[in-house]
Amino acid sequence: MGGLLKRHGAATFSGIAGYLPSETRMYVPKVLATVFHREGIDPEKLPPPSAP
């Protein structure tokens, strides 16, 4: 997804959601809601993933 962010000059999921398959558009918000509900962490405050 990082390449897609760079390609479209976006910094957030919302900026690229329109370019993703519908399964992904629906999956990511559900995962973020689960993180918030279970861990109480605001998804906006999650750090970016580290490079492998």
C-alpha angles and dihedrals in degrees: 000000000000091000091051091052091053094043092055097035091241129143101192141045089252090061093059103028092103091059095052130088113265092248090060094043089057097039101055097054090048092053091048091050090051091051090051094046097045101034103024090231118143105234090220089063096051112116118243115263115269121242115261 
